[in-house]
Amino acid sequence: MEILAQELLKKEVLLKSDVERLIGPSPYHKDKHAEPQPLSGQHVSDEKPEADNS
């Protein structure tokens, strides 16, 4: 954790690639992109909303 703290003092923001360079890749998550999940009660549709031309 000390190495991350020191790097944050230098750069203020660390990217995933910075963290992997400093401490290595996560042993728990493979290189997957997180997909956004809808909030409870929301309907997700692939259809685009129709424009209101009135």
C-alpha positions in Angstrom: 0.0 0.0 0.0 2.9 2.3 0.7 4.0 2.2 -3.0 0.5 3.2 -4.1 0.4 6.1 -1.6 3.7 7.4 -2.8 2.6 7.3 -6.4 -0.7 9.0 -5.6 1.3 11.8 -4.0 3.2 12.3 -7.2 0.4 11.9 -9.8 -2.9 12.5 -7.8 -4.7 10.0 -10.2 -3.7 6.4 -10.9 -5.0 4.5 -13.9 -5.6 0.8 -13.9 -2.3 0.4 -15.9 -0.4 2.4 -13.2 -1.8 0.1 -10.4 -0.9 -3.0 -12.4 2.6 -1.7 -13.0 3.1 -1.0 -9.3 1.5 -4.1 -7.7 0.6 -6.4 -10.5 -2.8 -7.5 -12.0 -5.7 -8.4 -9.8 -5.8 -12.1 -8.9 -9.6 -12.0 -8.8 -10.7 -10.3 -12.0 -9.5 -11.2 -15.4 -9.3 -8.5 -18.1 -13.0 -7.9 -18.5 -14.8 -4.7 -19.0 -17.6 -4.0 -16.6 -21.0 -3.8 -18.3 -23.3 -1.2 -16.8 -26.2 -2.8 -14.9 -29.7 -1.2 -14.9 -31.0 -0.1 -11.5 -33.7 -2.2 -10.0 -37.1 -1.5 -11.7 -35.7 -0.1 -14.9 -36.3 -1.7 -18.2 -33.5 -1.9 -20.7 -34.3 -1.9 -24.4 -32.2 -2.0 -27.5 -34.8 0.2 -29.3 -34.0 3.8 -29.8 -36.6 6.3 -28.6 -38.7 7.8 -31.4 -38.2 11.5 -31.9 -41.2 13.7 -31.2 -41.6 15.8 -34.4 -44.5 17.9 -33.2 
